[in-house]
Amino acid sequence: MASRIRKASEEPIDGLIVTIPNSDIAAAVIDVQRQRPGLPIVVMNIGLESARQQGFLSVLQNNVAAGELIGNALLDKGARSFVCLGAVPFVQTFADRCSGVLKAFRARGLNLTDSFSNRTIMVNRTNDSQQVFRTVKSHLGKYPNVDSIIALSTLTVDLAVEISLNKTGNPVPGRPGGLWVGTFELNENMIEYVKSGTIVAATSQSPYLQGAIPVLEIFLMVSSKQRLQVDTIWTGPTLLDASNVEAEYAQDHSGDLFDFIAQNKTAVVFNRNISLEKTRWKEALGGIIEATTLFGWNTISATSVPELEGVQNTLLSAGSGTTGNLAESRYGPYKGIQGVIMSLADKEQYSELLNNTVMGPNMPIMGIGTVDNWVPLPSRVVFHGPSDTAIGSTFSSQILKNGFGIPLCLIELNGPWWQEGHCIQLHKFLATIYGEARVGRLEDMMMKIDAKASDLVFNSSEIQERAAFHNEHWYKRQDNESTLSPDEQRIINAFSEQATLPFDSILCTSIPLYEVVAKIYPNLKKIRGSAASIGLSPLTESATLREGLPLLSKAAPDSSSPGVFVMGTSTKAIHSLANNQYITGILNPQQYIQGFHSVLSLSIRMMYPNRAKVFNQFLATGPVPINYVCEPGTYYSSGRSIPESMEGSAGAFQGIPMNLSPYTSTDFSSEDTDTVLCVDPDGHVKVRSMCTRCSAGTYSNYSDALKCSSCPSGLTTTGVGQVSCVDCSDGNCGSSSGICLNF
């Protein structure tokens, strides 16, 4: 299998879905990653630790939790001691499952002092069955008090049953054999054993989903260049016993996500439709549209709870066979609306929906936006988006790495609650670094601005004009540009010498706020340029503050250039970052996949209504920092002109074309975006204008090099833009000295 995986790097594939049961397979996958950097890779079924170490997304069950489920099921029957039964070759999955069982037993106060490995019997099923049987009985003799045996896979479940049925001992009510039996996987022949109680319980890891979800994740990575920021999508475990084994086993082995969704389901897209959310909600809505179209969902829009109740009543009253009638759905347990997808911008509206009696207490709710501790997440709720804590931590890191100190944090007047949450967490992290006395109060660091996206006017002619002259201002307002609004003046005043705090940067918690800052940026630069020393830069502090925080910018920040950091994306903001104008850093919350995954999560919840507690309740989609980067084989040269084409020689700018999804706020022509920028899967914008290929005879083997290194004597490169040197070939070396001519 390892050799087949390595050959995948030579094939024209768009992604790789793989299981990693051992170190040989892990090494092969790493080789593919080296040969095909940026290739989407998803691990399924087995390989959690390897996936986490390499940064791959994994789709599998929590095997330790599965062990705990089986352990508790056995304990409830009266079990007090156990052994695990595994088959060679040994895999980490077996260790996790048996350790979970031991964890459950110890949690109940049982004094089992030995390790799970000592309680694991490994057998080779290729050997003679009678010999295997005798081996297991011999091991059991070491544990005379054992009353339970746990089969770690389908390879040993029939053996575990046989051992139990042939073990003599005092009969126990409800136990057909001499041992309680538990297992983690079933085959069709074992269902009757569970129903009869011969096997106390098993677990399901939703194998269909382990195959279906990776395909959809690869599709998203390729089509949108975005991926979830969680390391694992959990598909199990679900406990199977006599009460549910038949139905759940059938669901696992006959379910089809697309066939299920095609049964005329309806979801309601529910938000208050406030203009201040437009730049975020628009892209999330785009993901919803793409997913509902792909899956065949019917969607209805509602903006208030009474309107939502009206939709519910209409669907419930529809006659049999009427389009939209959900009462006779093939799978779903809910009547009428099958689920609600909503923005979490409004706390009150979310609480009102949770407590609504018309929809019922089990109606699935898919949340989009930003979440933090205040958000109650009952099992029927799944949240998609970044957390405020992650945003605050990432922004503070970006600010420090770029050599800035204290930012003015801008939020919209009457905007979504999470904008203030961004500022709160940012203030918290900076206070931890500098001390609260130096950072000041939160209210001194935060400013509310009346920024309305609807005030911005864009049309095709203006877009083309600004695309041609992108060293000019990027905005056009309905009002007179020479006139400053009161809010704009307040921002400028905050950077004066009389300001409460020595701000040296600005955090815009939305794109409309960035539009405001872009207009007054020359004013801010002028003020900072006249100040002798303004701002608390970590560059002037002790070295300990800088430890582990290498600069992303290529030089210490110019005291006349305030840093501008933005939450959210638009092509205009990306261009500003790429051309070193106004923006220092961007965090992308990846709203598109928030919308797409909200539909996918709802579909899975509907297909598996009894497994709500198993699946992820929080799917982080960000924040993803966007920074320019010079690839190995190039060096930073701070050029300003932007060429017409991104095509280059091997080793230079081999990136994926920029794709912010069709629903991103677009301020430039698609041709301009495609030819100017490209982005790698980590969110790094590659800008040809800022990087120069290493000349022949020189190389760079790491990102963001400030210069290229000369090849040692006797070595050269095969051309420009190289990451290493090679031996001199015939015709490329000098005279007797053997020094390469460095063509």
N, C-alpha and C positions, 0 to 999 in steps of 0.2 A: 504493500500500500504506500509506503514511504516513497518508493521510486516513481509510482504513478503520480503522486502529489508533486514531486519535483518537476516532472514533465509538464505539469499544468502551466508553469511559468513560460513555456515555449508555445503554448496554445493561445489563440485569439479569444480568450475568455474575458468576461466583464467582471467576474467575481468568483470567489471560492467559498464553498460551504463544506466543512470538514468536521469530523470527530477527532479528538486527540486522546487516545487511550493510553499512550506511553511516550517515553522520551524520544524514540526514533521518529514517531509521527510529528512530535513537536519540533524536532530539528528540521524535518522536511518542510514544514509550514514556514519556519523562520527563513529557510533558504528561498522559498517562493517570494516571501516578503522582501528579501534583499534584491532578488532579480526583478521583481515587479513592484517597486515602491508605489504606494497609492492604490494598489489593487484591493478592492473591498474584500475582507475576509470575515466570515461569521462561523463561529464554532457552535456545534449542536450536540446535544445528548451527553457527551463526555468531554472533559477537558477544561473545567472551570479555572483552575489555578494557572494553567498554561495560557489561557485566553487573557486573564487579568495581567499576567506578567508582560505579555506582548501588546496589550492594548486592544485586543480584538473584542468585538461584541459576541457574547455567548447567549444561546437560547437552550435552557436546560432546567432541570429541577434542582432544588436544594437537597442534596442527599443526606446531609446531617439531619435536617428537619424531617426527612422521610424516616430515618432511623428512629427519631424521637416519637413519631406517630406510631410506628410498629411497637416500639418499646412500651408506650403508654397503653396501647390496645391489649398487649399481653399482661401488663401489670393489672389492668382492670379485671382480667380473668382470674387473677390470683398468682401469676408467675412471680418467682423470686430469684431465679438465676437462669442464665442462658449461655448458649454458644452460637456462633455464626458459622455458616457453611458456604464457602466460596469455591469457585473453580479456577484452575490455572488457565491462562496467565493472570496473575494478580494485577488489578488496576486500582487507581486511587478511589474510584467509585465505591469499591468494596470497603475500603478503610473508612470512608466517610459514613457509609450506612451503618456499619457495625459500631463506630464511635458514637453515632447518634443514639443507638439503642442503649449503649452503656451510659450515656449522658442522662437518658430518661430514667434508668434504674437508680442511678445515684441521686437524681433529683427527688426521688421518692424515699430517700433515706436508707437505701440498701447499701451495705458496706462491701462493695465489690472493689477490692484494692488492686487487682491485676489490670493490665492494659487490655484494650480491645483486641490487639494483635495476638495476645495469649489465648483469647477466647475465640479465635478464628481458625477453623479447620479448612485447609485447602486440599481439594481433591482433583485428580486428573480423570475426567470422564471418558478419556480414550482407553483407560485401563479396563481390565476385567471387572464387571459390575460387582461380583461377589467379593473381589479383593478390595474395591472401593468401600463396600458396605462394612467389611471387617475393619478397615482403617478408621472409619468414622466411629464405630463402636469402641475401638481401642482408645481413641481420643476422649470419648465421653466418659470412659472409666476414670479419667483424671478429675472429673467434676461430678462426683456422686450426687450432689444436690441440684444438678441441672434439671429444670423442669420445662425448658423451652428451647427450641431450635429455630434459627432464622436463616432462611435461604436467601443469599445475597443476589441471586439472579435466576433466570428461568433454567439455567443449566443445572441447578441443584435443587429446585423446588420439588421435583418428583422424588428425589433421593431423600429430602427432608421428611416428606410424607411417609415414605417407606420406613424410614428409621423410627418415626413416631408410632406407626401402626404395629411395628414389630418389637417395640420396647415394652417389657413387662414392668409392672409396678402397681402401686395402689391406685385403683380407679378414682377419677375425679369427675364429679358431675359436670356434664357439658363438654367433656374432653374425650373424643372417640379413641384416641391413641394414648401412648404413654408420655407424650410430650405435647405442649402447646406449640403450634407451628405458625410462624409468620413469614411473609415474603415481600418482595418489592416489585416483582413483575409476574405476570400471569400469562399462560397460554390458554387456549380454549378448553383444554382438558381439565384445567384446574378450577374452572368456575364452579363446578358441582362440589368440589372440596370446600370452597369458601361458603357456599350456600348451606352445606351440611354442618359446618363448624369444624371440620377436620383441619382447615386452615383458618385461624382466627381472623386474620386481616391481611390485606396486601395494599400496595400503593400504586397509583397511576401517575405518570409524569406527562400525560397528554402527548403521546408520541406524534399524533397528527400535527399538532401545533409546532412541535419541534422541527418538523419538515417544512410546514407552510410559512411560518414567520420568517425564517432566514431568507427565503426567496423574496419576500416582500421587502425585507431590509436591504438586500442587495439592490433591488429595483430602486429604492429610495436613494441609496448612496450614489448610484450611477446617474439617475435622472435629475436629482436635485442637488447633488454634491453636499448633502447634509446627512448627519447620522446622529442617533441618540447619544447623549452624554452619560448614559448608564453603562456599566460593564456587563450587566446580565438582565435578560428578560426571563423571568421565572415562569415555568409551565407546570410546576408541581412542587410538592406532592399532594395528592388527594387520597384520603383513606377509603379503601374499598372493603366492605364487610358483607355479611349475608343480606343486609337490607338494600344495598345499592349496586352490588357487583355486576349483576347481569346487565342493567341499563347503562352503567358507566362504561363497562367493557365494550358494549355495542357502540356507544358513542365514540370511543377511542378508535375503533376499527372500521367505522362506516361513515364517519363525519366528513363533510366537504364544506369548507368555509363559503365558497362561492355559490354552491348549490343551496346552502342554508340561507344566505343573504338574499338570494333571488326569490325567496318566498314572500315578496311584497311587503318588506319592512318599511317602517316610517320612523325617522328621527326628526326632532325639532332643534333647529339652530336658534339658540335663545340668548340674546344680548340686548343691552339697552340702546345700542346703535348711537353712541355719543361720538361726536366728530373728533374729540380729542384722542380717541383710540384709533383713528383711521389708519395710520401708518402701520400699526401692529395688527389690528384686526383684519385688514385687507389681505395680508399675506396668509394669515391663519385660515381665513375663509377660502382662499385659493386652495390650500391643502385639503380642506373639507370638500370642496367641489370636485377636486381630482379624485379623492378616495370614494366619494359617494357615486361618482360616475363609473369608476372602475368596478365597484362592488354591486352597483345596481340598487342602491338605497333610494327611497323617496325622502325628500327633505322639505320641511315646512319652516318658515321663519316666524318667530314671535318675539316681542320686545317687552312683554309684561306678563305677570303671573295670570291675571284675568284672561288675557289673550291666549295663553298657553292652555288654560282650562277649557276655553272655547274650542280649541283644536282637539283636545281630548274628547270632549262630549260629541263633537261632530264625527270623529272616527268611530266612537262606540255606537253611535246611532245609525251608522251606515248599514245598508242592507247586505245580506249575504251575497258575495260575489262582486260587490261594488269595489272599484279601485280605491285602495286605502283602507279597506276593512281588515282589521288586524285580529279580530276576535277568533278567527279560525286559522291562525298561523300554525305552520307545521311544527315549529319548535318552541317559540318564545312563550314564557309563562305569563307575560304581561298583556293586559288588554289595552287597546288603543295605542297611544304613543309607546314606542319601544325604548326610547331613551332620549335624553336631552344633552345637547352639546352647548356649553355656555362659556362666555368670558367671565373670569372671576374678578373683573374690575370693580364690581359693586358688591360689597359685603352684605348689605341689607337684602339685596335681591337673591343672593345665594342662600342666605339663611331662610328667607321666605320660601324658597323652593324646597329646601330640606324639610321644612315643617308642613308642606302642603299636603292636605288630606285627599284632594281630588286625584292626584297622581298616584298616591299610595306610597307606603314606606319602602318599597323595594325598587322604585324606578331608578335605573342606572343614570348617573350624572357624569358626564365627561367634561372636566374643567380645563380651560386654556388660560394661560397668562403667567403670573408669578405667584408662588405660594410661600408661606412661612408659617410660624407657629400658631397664628390665630386661626388658620383654616381647619375646621373640623373635617376629618376624612373618614366617614363611616365606610363600611366595606363596599357599598354600592357606588362609591365615588372614585374616579380615577383622575389624577391631575397630570397635565402635560405642560411642561415649561421649566424654566430655571427657578431656583429658590433665591430669595433675597440674600440669604447668607452667602451663597456661592457668588452672587453678583457683587456684593460688598467686598468679599475677599479678593475676587479677581480684579476688580477696579483698583483697589488699594495696591495690589501687586503691580498692575500696569503703571500706575502713577509713580510709584517708587522706582520701578525699573527704568522708566524714561527720565528720571532725574528731577521729578517735581515733588512738591511737599503737600501743601494744603489746597484742595480744590473748593471752589464755590459750587455747590450742588443745586442745580436748577430743576424745579418740578413745575408742572402745569397747574394753573388755578383750576380747581374742580376736576383735576385729572384722576386717573386710576390710582387707587390707594398704594399700589406697589411702587410708584415713583418715590413716594416718601420712604417706603421701606428700603429702597436702594440707598438713599442718603443715610438712613439710620444705621444700616450695616456697615457702610463705608466709614462713617464717623466712628463706629465701634472699633473697627480694625485699626484705623489711624491712631485712635486714642491709646490702643494697646501698644503701638510702636513708639509714639512720641510722648505719651502721657496726656491726660485730659486737660491739664492746665495749658499746654501749648496748642492743642487742637481747638480748644474753646468749646462753647456749648453747641449743641446740634442746631438750635434755632438761629445761631449766628452764622453757621456754615450753609444753611439751606435757604433758598429763595424761591417764592412762588411767582410764576410769570404767566401772563395771559397770552398764551401762544396758541393760535388757532390754525390748524392745517388748511382750513378753507380760505384763509387770507392769501394763500400762495397761488399765483396764476402761472400755469404752464400750458403752452400749446406747441404744436409740432414745429412751427417756425422758430420759436424761442429756443426750443431744445436743440435744433440744428445750429442755430447761431452760437449758443453757448458751448456746444460741442466743438465748434471750430475755434473758439477763443476761450479756452478753459483756464487762462491766467487771469481772466476777468472775474468779477463777483458771480457767484453761482445762483443768485436769487433775483426775483423781480416781485415787488409788492404792489398792491393796488394803491397804497398811499405813497406820498412823496418820500423818496429814499433819503433825501437830505434832512428830513425831519425825524428826530428821535422820539420814540414813544416814552412815556414815563417809566415803563419797565426796562426798556433798553438803557435809559439813563441810570436806573438803579444798579444795573449790572456794571456799568462803567464806574460808577461811584464806589462800588465794592472793591475795585482795584486801585483806588487812589491811596495816597499815603495816609489819609485819615481813616482808612477802613478799619473795621473791628478786628479782622484777622488778616495776616499777610498772604492773601491768596496769590498763587502763581499758576493756577490752572482752573479749568471749568469742567464739571461733569454735566452733560446734557442727558437727562433721563428719557428723552424721546427725540425723534427726528424734527418735529416742529420747533423744539427748543434750540436745536442746532441751527435751524434757519435764522432764528433771532440772533444767535451769537455770530453767525457768518457775516451778517450785515454790519455789526459793530466791531468786528475783529480788528480793523485798522485803528479804531479808537483805543482799544485795549492795548495793542502793541505800542502805540504812541505813549500811553501812560506808563507802561512798564519800562519803556526805553528811557524815560526821563527820571525814573527812580534810581537812586544810587544802589540800593540793594533791597529787593522786595521778594517776598516769598521765602518759605522755609524749605530749602532744597536739601535732600538727604546727601547730596554730593559734598555739602559743607559740614556734614556731621561726622561723627566718629565712624571708623571703618566697620564697626560691628553692625551699624544700621544697613550697610550695603552688602553684608555677607549673604551669599546665596542669591543676590538680586542683580545679575549682570544687566547692563544697559541694553535696551532694545534699540534706542536711537543711537546714531553713530558718533555722537559727540555730546558733551554737556549741553543742556538746553540754553539757548540764547536768552539772556535776561529780558530781552525785548519781545520775546515770543511766548505768550502764555500757552500752556498745553490745553488742548480741547479733547475731551473724551466723550464718546457718544454711545448710548444704549439704543441699538436698533440699526437697521441697514436701509440704504437706498443707493442707487447707482451714483447719485450726486455725492453722497458722503464717501463712498469708496474712491471716487475720482479725487476728491479733496485729500484723502489720506495718501493716495498714490502719488500725487503731485506735491506732497509736503506743504499743502495749503490748509491752514485752519485746524485740521484734525490730526491729533497725535495717535489716537487709538480708538478702535471700535469693538464693542462686544455685540455679537450676534446671538439673539435668543432663539433663532431658527424657528420662526413662527410657522413656516410652511409645514414642517413635519409635526408641529403641535397639532395643526388642523388635521393632517392626514392620519396621525396616530389616534386622534380622538375617535375617528370613525372605525379604525381597526380595533381599538380597545372595546368599543361598544359592540362591535360584531362578535368578538370573542366572548364577552360577557353574556351576550344573548345566546350564543351557541352552547356555552357551558354554564348555565345558570346556577349550578350547585357548587361551582368552584371559584366563586368571587374572592374568597379569602386567600386563594393560592396565587393569583396573578398580581403583578406589580400595581400598587396604588399610586406610585409616583414615578413617572417616566421623565427624567430630566432631559431637556433638549438644548440646554446651554448653561452658562454663557460660553460662547466660543470666541476667543480673542482673534481679531483680524489685524495682522501686521504685515508690512512688506518684508520680504526676505530675499537675499541674494543666495542663489543655489550654489552648492559646491561646483567648482569650475568657473566661478565668476567672483568679482569683488565689488564692493560698494563704491560707486563713483559719483553719486549725487547729481547725475544729469537731470535736466529739466524737460528737454524736448521729448515728445512722444512719437515714435515712428508709426508708419501706417500698418505695419504687419508685425506680428509676434513670432513669425517663423524664423528659426535660427538653426545654427549648426548643432550637431549632437553635443550634449553636455550643457546646453544653455537653454533655459526657459522651456523645458519639456513639461509644461503644466497642463492641467485640465482647463478648457475654456470656461470663463466666468459664467455662472448660471445661478442667479439669485431667485429663480422661479419666475413664471410670467406674472406673478402677483406682487412682486417687489415694487416699491415706489420708484418709478423709472423716470429719470430726468434727462437722459441722453439717448441718442439713437442706439439701437442694438448693434449696429455695425461698429460704432465707436467703442462700446463696451467690450465686444468680442475681440477686437484687435488690440486694445490697449492693455487689458488686464487678463490674467488667468489666476486660478486659485488652486492650491493643493487640498487634499482631504482634511488637513489640519487647520484650514482657514487662513493659510498664508497667501497673501496677494503677491504675485510675482510681477514686478514692474520693470520692463526692459530699460526704461529711461534711467533707472537708478543703479543698474548693475552693468558691468562690463566684463566680457569674457576674458579669461586669462589668455595671454598671448602664447604662441608656440614656445615651448621650452620652460614654461612656468605653469603652476597648478595651484588649486586650492581644494582641500578635502573636507571642508566644513562650511556650514552656512554662515552668511554675513561676514565673510572675510574682508578686512580693510585693505589687503593687498594680496597678490599672488606670490608664491614662493618659487624660487628658481630651482630647476632640477639639479641634482648633484652631478659631479663630473662622471661622464660615461653614460648618462641617462638623458632622455629627451621626452617629448610628448608626441602623440600621433597627430596633433593639430591644436586648434585653439579650444578654449573652454573645457579643459581636461581636469580630472580629479586626481590623477596620479601620473607618474613617470614610467617609462619603459626603457629597456635596453636599446642602445643605438642600433639601428638597422643599417644595412649596406647603403652607402651614399649619404648618410646623415651624420657621419662622424668626421672630425677634423683630421689633421695629420697624425704624427706619431704620438701626440699627447693624448689622443683618444677622446678629446672634449667634443661633445656634440655640437653640430653647427646650429642647432635650434632653428630649423627652417621656419 
